[in-house]
Structures are given as C-alpha cells and as structure tokens.
Amino acid sequence: MASLVPPPRSSPEVRDRTQWYTRELGWATAGTSPVRLLTGLSFDVLELPAAAGHAALRRVGRTGPVALAGRRMRLLVAAGSADELPGLLDWLEWGGIALDLTALGTGGHITAPVPPDGAAGSPGAAFWLRPPGSRQEVEPSLPALGGLGSSGGGAPDLVRLVDAAANECHRARIAHARTHLWPHRPTGQPLAFS
C-alpha cells in the first residue's frame, strides 16, 4: 500500500550544496539532511582535535582541503590513505600510543561542509578552512603516500602530514593530562623527568 504522505522535499540550499559537490567536484554524496560526502572514493579523511589540527597545519603548511566540524578538524587525503594509517603510524614509531587521530576511508562518510560560496549554514555546521578548488585541482592537491618522505606529482607528503598530526595529538593529550592531573602546578614550571 502506498503512503499518502509525500516524502519531504529538500530545500534549494540542500540541492545547491549537493550539486556543488557532485557537479563541481565529482564527489559522491548521500542523504539530504544533512548531505554526506562518501569517503574512500575520491578522498579519505584524517580526523583529529581542532587544536592539534591547527598546530599541525602550521608545521606542515601546504595540504589538501581542510574542514572544521565543531571541535574536530578533517584533513582530506588521497583515497586509500585510511588503509595506510596504522602501518604508517607504526613506521613513524607512533604505534601503540593512544592518539586521537582517526581515518575514514571506504564505506565511511562525513557531513558535507557548507560550500565556500558565501551561503550561511546552520549554527554549528561544518565549514571549509581550506576549501577544495575545482575538480581538476582537488585530486592533485590531496596528500598522498609518495614513497618514504617524497610525494609524487607535487601533492603534499602524507608521511609528513601524519607525523605532524600524530605529534600534535600527543602534545594535546599531554597538555590535557597536565591540567587535569596537576591542576595546582605552577604554570611556568616545566615537568622534570629522570
């Protein structure tokens, strides 16, 4: 039996957002409220705390597109990078250390940030810190695993990006522990280890 209630219509803003991602960038989307970008097809995502992400961006400089969603930063990287993250962290000697650094690849998704066209999103909506360019510009700008410290094709190096992100996640974790474990420690006094 068919439903008498019509399906909800998507707003022109949602249709425009979906069209921008699909037509301008060639990215796969799902859903309408919110629009989701599917990972593992055109790009993967490294996700980390925003404070650690900002510090990592200062260290690395050039990256691919970067989005901010609440207190989380999302760095777009070449498709397939999510599968490489555990081995790469081991190789960089970060394996076994609890880091707030995750990767989304095949089968994942992120909420689509508001396109950088000046349209306002809802409060708290994800937005682009470093927006993607055109379809021809995006893929070559994604950090990729080029071969132990060098990236092919001019893309930023995934090894440097992951190392900087892991380092800053670890620093943020230590800073958080200091303030919660030793709240009365004088702020200018460094910790001493022997």
Buried (B, 14 or more C-beta within 10 A) or exposed (E): EEEEEEEEEBEEBBEBBBEBBBEBBBBBBEBBEBBBBBBBEBBBBBBBBBBBBBBBBEEBEBBBBBBBBEEBBBBBBBBBBBBBBEEBBEBBEBEEEEBBBEBBBEEBBBBBBBBBEEEEBEEEBBBBBBBBBEEEEBBEBBBBBBEEEEBEEEBBBBBBBBBBBBBBBBBBBEEEEEEEEEEEEEEEEEEEEE
